Amino acid sequence: MSAAPSRQPERQREYSRKYHQQWPEKQIWRGIKYRCLNPRSTSFRYYGARGITICEEWKNSFQAFFSHVGRRPVPGLTIERIDNNGHYEPGNVKWGTRREQARNSRRNVQITIAGETRLLIDWARAFGIDQSKIQKRVGRGLTWEDAIFAGPKFRWYNGSPLIRSDHPLSIPLGELVID
């Protein structure tokens, strides 16, 4: 006579699901620890291997982490490091949207022109140029400034760039509108 199959694993999954829905912050905390401290994590190379870690207080206590970051204000927000090369520690984390996090990525190119620093995507939008065009122009030898201010109709002539006559800084930076 065989025993009836146990429903225990199903109950555990159900409990776990409900628990994580009630405490998404704990799931986020566990994710931070996993990617920073566990070499088997697929994300470890982007965090722990780069030296990014979680402060000792937070590493050992969810309550310490939670008392600093608090409840997630709205669903969908995630923890973002303010200084992308900094650690998960008080003063360097905030709740942010995926879009905000995408802008705070080490892959983004920051360009300073006339004392104003913006992301490449912002400069491209301001001048109506695809950012890949700007990157190709720089790859062919132009400076960031020339590549941006040359405009969308920029052309090469016999391997040399043809720059607009109204080029550098003809448009006051304060008048540029970025959505």
CYANA upper distance limits for C-alpha pairs under 8 A (distance plus 0.5 A):
  7 ARG  CA     11 ARG  CA      6.86
  8 GLN  CA     12 GLN  CA      6.65
  9 PRO  CA     13 ARG  CA      6.72
 10 GLU  CA     14 GLU  CA      6.74
 11 ARG  CA     15 TYR  CA      6.57
 12 GLN  CA     16 SER  CA      6.46
 13 ARG  CA     17 ARG  CA      6.54
 14 GLU  CA     18 LYS  CA      6.77
 15 TYR  CA     19 TYR  CA      6.50
 16 SER  CA     20 HIS  CA      6.66
 17 ARG  CA     21 GLN  CA      6.73
 18 LYS  CA     22 GLN  CA      6.78
 19 TYR  CA     23 TRP  CA      6.64
 20 HIS  CA     24 PRO  CA      5.88
 20 HIS  CA     26 LYS  CA      7.92
 20 HIS  CA     27 GLN  CA      7.01
 23 TRP  CA     27 GLN  CA      7.48
 24 PRO  CA     28 ILE  CA      6.79
 24 PRO  CA     72 ARG  CA      8.42
 25 GLU  CA     29 TRP  CA      6.63
 25 GLU  CA     66 PHE  CA      7.75
 25 GLU  CA     71 ARG  CA      7.32
 25 GLU  CA     72 ARG  CA      7.33
 26 LYS  CA     30 ARG  CA      6.64
 26 LYS  CA     62 PHE  CA      7.32
 27 GLN  CA     31 GLY  CA      6.67
 28 ILE  CA     32 ILE  CA      6.77
 28 ILE  CA     78 THR  CA      8.09
 28 ILE  CA     79 ILE  CA      7.98
 29 TRP  CA     33 LYS  CA      6.88
 29 TRP  CA     62 PHE  CA      7.48
 29 TRP  CA     65 PHE  CA      7.97
 30 ARG  CA     34 TYR  CA      6.55
 31 GLY  CA     35 ARG  CA      6.69
 32 ILE  CA     36 CYS  CA      6.57
 32 ILE  CA     54 ILE  CA      7.90
 32 ILE  CA     88 TYR  CA      8.46
 33 LYS  CA     37 LEU  CA      6.12
 33 LYS  CA     38 ASN  CA      8.03
 33 LYS  CA     53 THR  CA      8.37
 33 LYS  CA     54 ILE  CA      7.30
 33 LYS  CA     59 LYS  CA      7.33
 34 TYR  CA     38 ASN  CA      5.72
 34 TYR  CA     41 SER  CA      7.05
 34 TYR  CA     44 PHE  CA      8.36
 35 ARG  CA     39 PRO  CA      8.23
 35 ARG  CA     41 SER  CA      6.14
 35 ARG  CA     42 THR  CA      8.04
 35 ARG  CA     43 SER  CA      5.85
 35 ARG  CA     44 PHE  CA      5.26
 35 ARG  CA     47 TYR  CA      6.73
 35 ARG  CA     48 GLY  CA      7.05
 36 CYS  CA     44 PHE  CA      6.33
 36 CYS  CA     47 TYR  CA      5.71
 36 CYS  CA     48 GLY  CA      4.59
 36 CYS  CA     49 ALA  CA      8.28
 36 CYS  CA     52 ILE  CA      6.85
 36 CYS  CA     53 THR  CA      5.71
 36 CYS  CA     54 ILE  CA      7.50
 37 LEU  CA     44 PHE  CA      7.85
 37 LEU  CA     48 GLY  CA      6.34
 37 LEU  CA     53 THR  CA      7.51
 38 ASN  CA     44 PHE  CA      7.06
 38 ASN  CA     48 GLY  CA      8.10
 39 PRO  CA     44 PHE  CA      6.09
 39 PRO  CA     45 ARG  CA      8.31
 39 PRO  CA     48 GLY  CA      7.95
 39 PRO  CA     49 ALA  CA      8.38
 40 ARG  CA     44 PHE  CA      7.61
 43 SER  CA     47 TYR  CA      7.13
 44 PHE  CA     48 GLY  CA      5.57
 44 PHE  CA     49 ALA  CA      6.44
 45 ARG  CA     49 ALA  CA      5.21
 45 ARG  CA     50 ARG  CA      7.08
 46 TYR  CA     50 ARG  CA      6.63
 47 TYR  CA     51 GLY  CA      7.01
 47 TYR  CA     52 ILE  CA      5.51
 47 TYR  CA     53 THR  CA      7.62
 48 GLY  CA     52 ILE  CA      5.58
 48 GLY  CA     53 THR  CA      6.49
 52 ILE  CA     85 ASN  CA      7.57
 52 ILE  CA     86 GLY  CA      6.98
 52 ILE  CA     87 HIS  CA      5.58
 52 ILE  CA     88 TYR  CA      7.97
 53 THR  CA     87 HIS  CA      5.75
 53 THR  CA     88 TYR  CA      6.66
 54 ILE  CA     58 TRP  CA      7.04
 54 ILE  CA     59 LYS  CA      6.38
 54 ILE  CA     87 HIS  CA      6.40
 54 ILE  CA     88 TYR  CA      5.10
 54 ILE  CA     89 GLU  CA      6.67
 55 CYS  CA     59 LYS  CA      6.48
 55 CYS  CA     87 HIS  CA      7.74
 55 CYS  CA     88 TYR  CA      6.78
 55 CYS  CA     89 GLU  CA      5.81
 56 GLU  CA     60 ASN  CA      6.88
 57 GLU  CA     61 SER  CA      6.79
 57 GLU  CA     64 ALA  CA      7.00
 57 GLU  CA     65 PHE  CA      8.20
 58 TRP  CA     62 PHE  CA      6.76
 58 TRP  CA     63 GLN  CA      8.41
 58 TRP  CA     64 ALA  CA      6.09
 58 TRP  CA     65 PHE  CA      5.44
 58 TRP  CA     89 GLU  CA      8.10
 61 SER  CA     65 PHE  CA      7.09
 62 PHE  CA     66 PHE  CA      6.46
 63 GLN  CA     67 SER  CA      6.41
 64 ALA  CA     68 HIS  CA      7.00
 65 PHE  CA     69 VAL  CA      6.81
 66 PHE  CA     70 GLY  CA      5.55
 66 PHE  CA     71 ARG  CA      7.74
 68 HIS  CA     90 PRO  CA      7.33
 69 VAL  CA     93 VAL  CA      8.21
 69 VAL  CA     94 LYS  CA      7.53
 69 VAL  CA     95 TRP  CA      8.32
 72 ARG  CA     77 LEU  CA      7.25
 72 ARG  CA     78 THR  CA      8.30
 72 ARG  CA     95 TRP  CA      7.45
 73 PRO  CA     77 LEU  CA      8.04
 73 PRO  CA     95 TRP  CA      8.25
 76 GLY  CA     97 THR  CA      7.55
 77 LEU  CA     95 TRP  CA      6.37
 77 LEU  CA     96 GLY  CA      5.78
 77 LEU  CA     97 THR  CA      5.48
 77 LEU  CA     98 ARG  CA      7.69
 78 THR  CA     95 TRP  CA      5.97
 78 THR  CA     96 GLY  CA      6.02
 78 THR  CA     97 THR  CA      6.90
 78 THR  CA     98 ARG  CA      7.85
 79 ILE  CA     93 VAL  CA      6.90
 79 ILE  CA     94 LYS  CA      6.17
 79 ILE  CA     95 TRP  CA      5.27
 79 ILE  CA     96 GLY  CA      6.62
 80 GLU  CA     93 VAL  CA      5.93
 80 GLU  CA     94 LYS  CA      5.90
 80 GLU  CA     95 TRP  CA      6.48
 80 GLU  CA     96 GLY  CA      6.31
 80 GLU  CA    101 GLN  CA      6.86
 81 ARG  CA     86 GLY  CA      7.49
 81 ARG  CA     87 HIS  CA      7.86
 81 ARG  CA     88 TYR  CA      7.11
 81 ARG  CA     92 ASN  CA      5.90
 81 ARG  CA     93 VAL  CA      4.97
 81 ARG  CA     94 LYS  CA      7.09
 82 ILE  CA     86 GLY  CA      8.23
 82 ILE  CA     92 ASN  CA      5.61
 82 ILE  CA     93 VAL  CA      6.16
 82 ILE  CA     94 LYS  CA      7.50
 82 ILE  CA    104 ASN  CA      8.14
 83 ASP  CA     92 ASN  CA      6.85
 84 ASN  CA    104 ASN  CA      7.12
 84 ASN  CA    105 SER  CA      7.20
 84 ASN  CA    106 ARG  CA      7.35
 86 GLY  CA     92 ASN  CA      7.56
 87 HIS  CA     92 ASN  CA      7.57
 88 TYR  CA     92 ASN  CA      6.92
 88 TYR  CA     93 VAL  CA      6.91
 89 GLU  CA     93 VAL  CA      7.15
 96 GLY  CA    100 GLU  CA      6.51
 96 GLY  CA    101 GLN  CA      7.10
 97 THR  CA    101 GLN  CA      6.82
 98 ARG  CA    102 ALA  CA      6.64
 99 ARG  CA    103 ARG  CA      6.97
100 GLU  CA    104 ASN  CA      6.93
101 GLN  CA    105 SER  CA      7.13
103 ARG  CA    108 ASN  CA      7.43
104 ASN  CA    108 ASN  CA      7.93
108 ASN  CA    119 LEU  CA      7.23
108 ASN  CA    120 LEU  CA      7.86
109 VAL  CA    119 LEU  CA      6.20
109 VAL  CA    120 LEU  CA      6.04
110 GLN  CA    117 THR  CA      6.92
110 GLN  CA    118 ARG  CA      6.07
110 GLN  CA    119 LEU  CA      4.96
110 GLN  CA    120 LEU  CA      6.46
111 ILE  CA    117 THR  CA      5.92
111 ILE  CA    118 ARG  CA      6.11
111 ILE  CA    119 LEU  CA      6.60
111 ILE  CA    120 LEU  CA      6.81
111 ILE  CA    144 TRP  CA      7.86
112 THR  CA    116 GLU  CA      5.68
112 THR  CA    117 THR  CA      4.57
112 THR  CA    118 ARG  CA      7.00
113 ILE  CA    117 THR  CA      7.02
113 ILE  CA    145 GLU  CA      7.13
116 GLU  CA    173 LEU  CA      8.48
118 ARG  CA    122 ASP  CA      6.70
118 ARG  CA    123 TRP  CA      7.13
119 LEU  CA    123 TRP  CA      7.06
120 LEU  CA    124 ALA  CA      6.61
120 LEU  CA    131 GLN  CA      7.20
121 ILE  CA    125 ARG  CA      6.65
121 ILE  CA    131 GLN  CA      6.46
122 ASP  CA    126 ALA  CA      6.63
122 ASP  CA    178 ILE  CA      6.78
123 TRP  CA    127 PHE  CA      6.91
123 TRP  CA    148 ILE  CA      7.65
124 ALA  CA    128 GLY  CA      6.36
124 ALA  CA    129 ILE  CA      5.37
124 ALA  CA    130 ASP  CA      6.39
124 ALA  CA    131 GLN  CA      5.85
124 ALA  CA    134 ILE  CA      8.06
124 ALA  CA    148 ILE  CA      7.47
125 ARG  CA    129 ILE  CA      6.80
125 ARG  CA    130 ASP  CA      7.96
125 ARG  CA    178 ILE  CA      7.09
126 ALA  CA    176 LEU  CA      6.43
126 ALA  CA    177 VAL  CA      6.52
126 ALA  CA    178 ILE  CA      6.12
127 PHE  CA    148 ILE  CA      7.77
127 PHE  CA    149 PHE  CA      8.06
127 PHE  CA    151 GLY  CA      7.09
127 PHE  CA    152 PRO  CA      8.01
128 GLY  CA    151 GLY  CA      8.11
128 GLY  CA    152 PRO  CA      7.01
129 ILE  CA    133 LYS  CA      7.48
129 ILE  CA    134 ILE  CA      7.82
129 ILE  CA    148 ILE  CA      8.18
129 ILE  CA    151 GLY  CA      7.25
129 ILE  CA    152 PRO  CA      5.61
130 ASP  CA    134 ILE  CA      7.34
130 ASP  CA    152 PRO  CA      8.44
131 GLN  CA    135 GLN  CA      6.81
132 SER  CA    136 LYS  CA      6.64
133 LYS  CA    137 ARG  CA      6.70
134 ILE  CA    138 VAL  CA      6.81
134 ILE  CA    144 TRP  CA      8.02
134 ILE  CA    147 ALA  CA      5.89
134 ILE  CA    148 ILE  CA      6.66
135 GLN  CA    139 GLY  CA      6.62
135 GLN  CA    147 ALA  CA      8.39
136 LYS  CA    140 ARG  CA      6.77
137 ARG  CA    141 GLY  CA      7.09
137 ARG  CA    142 LEU  CA      6.25
137 ARG  CA    147 ALA  CA      6.12
138 VAL  CA    142 LEU  CA      5.12
138 VAL  CA    143 THR  CA      6.30
138 VAL  CA    144 TRP  CA      6.66
138 VAL  CA    147 ALA  CA      6.75
142 LEU  CA    146 ASP  CA      6.44
142 LEU  CA    147 ALA  CA      6.28
143 THR  CA    147 ALA  CA      6.52
144 TRP  CA    148 ILE  CA      6.64
145 GLU  CA    149 PHE  CA      6.48
145 GLU  CA    168 PRO  CA      8.00
146 ASP  CA    150 ALA  CA      6.19
146 ASP  CA    163 ILE  CA      8.08
146 ASP  CA    167 HIS  CA      8.22
146 ASP  CA    168 PRO  CA      7.78
147 ALA  CA    151 GLY  CA      8.21
149 PHE  CA    167 HIS  CA      6.31
149 PHE  CA    168 PRO  CA      6.79
149 PHE  CA    169 LEU  CA      7.85
150 ALA  CA    154 PHE  CA      6.07
150 ALA  CA    163 ILE  CA      5.94
150 ALA  CA    164 ARG  CA      6.24
150 ALA  CA    167 HIS  CA      6.92
151 GLY  CA    164 ARG  CA      8.09
154 PHE  CA    161 PRO  CA      8.31
154 PHE  CA    162 LEU  CA      7.24
154 PHE  CA    163 ILE  CA      7.42
154 PHE  CA    164 ARG  CA      8.18
155 ARG  CA    161 PRO  CA      6.81
155 ARG  CA    162 LEU  CA      6.20
155 ARG  CA    163 ILE  CA      8.40
156 TRP  CA    160 SER  CA      5.96
156 TRP  CA    161 PRO  CA      4.98
156 TRP  CA    162 LEU  CA      6.20
157 TYR  CA    161 PRO  CA      6.62
157 TYR  CA    162 LEU  CA      7.00
163 ILE  CA    167 HIS  CA      7.26
166 ASP  CA    170 SER  CA      6.24
169 LEU  CA    173 LEU  CA      8.00
171 ILE  CA    175 GLU  CA      7.70
171 ILE  CA    176 LEU  CA      8.16
172 PRO  CA    176 LEU  CA      7.68
